[in-house]
């Protein structure tokens, strides 16, 4: 398997623009997680899905952030409008729930908002 | 609520020396415990995991960890550190009662001196 795939790997945008990050989880995995990592705040769980349904979005910082999972093989994290404080590395991870809870992380998307 | 504490933010060891990274957890039931490693510019990779059974678990890259229920600890060890082990290490706790979600510690950054 190719692992968790994220695109783009790097994104530079101007404040106020819409940003869409994409994730393809490992085939057969039923959990998908979006994380944000910064030096100041470390690794933060933003939202996670089970069988394409959002389970917990309490980590989403504000209404500017939204996430969708239209099918088992694709998820998006959208920021609209983007702000400089959104600059971070965003990771997607997937796991096979139940006994085997280990998460498989994608390479991340480094977002810079100027 | 579940939580993870990694008391050491940064550790420096000499190449060839032994290593122990500390992890303490809080969880209301039998935990699933994980150690992940993150190399610079990479996503997190699972090193090892504990679900049940033998409290000493072996992982990849020569790492091992010991689950001590009485101390609520899951410390990571390696007998001889290599320069390539320089990275950030995350401890995480999960389990059946948390709907597939793991809680991560803040991470410990390991520097290896030549």
Interface residues (C-beta under 8 A of the other chain):
Chain A: X4 X31 X33 X42 X43 X45 X48 X50 X55 X56 X91 X93 X95 X97 X98 X99 X101 X102 X103 X104 X105 X106 X107 X108
Chain B: X32 X34 X36 X42 X43 X44 X45 X46 X49 X51 X90 X94 X95 X96 X99 X100 X101 X102 X104 X106 X107
